[in-house]
Amino acid sequence: MSNALEEDLGWFWYYWLWTTDSVDGSLKEVSTVGTDIRIVVRQDGQMPSPIVLKVKFEEEGPLIPSMPNAMMISENSAIVSWPVDIWFDGSREIELALSFGDRVITKITLDPDGRFPDSNPDDNVWEK
């Protein structure tokens, strides 16, 4: 698989097959900076994982501009993701920016589908 993807997946095999480590991601802080939303994601677990956010918007408002790492899944929600390698430098926190223009964000959920073995999923949701 690593050869076909031209990417080193050693981290994946190590954590998923040889350890009982878990992910413990959380939305530590959410704030507004101009029209951008600033999010601090914290990773307290031993297993790195991609960051996947589900962003819900108010029903009414201006058009939602696209972001390079985002995919609209309905008229009022998007999935935004960052690859697992953002954790490979050993950081425990990362600051991310969401740039969706003037449309009001009402809810942000980290790992919305529960794909990763998070030891405390209660701290994965922010609501306005």
Buried (B, 14 or more C-beta within 10 A) or exposed (E): EEEEEEEEEEBBEEBEEEEEBBBBBBBBEBEEEEEBBBBBBBBBBEBBBBBBBBBBBEEEEEEBEEBEBBEBEEEBBBBBEBEBEBBEEEEEEBEBEBEBEEBBBBBBBBBBEEEBBBEEBEBBBBEE
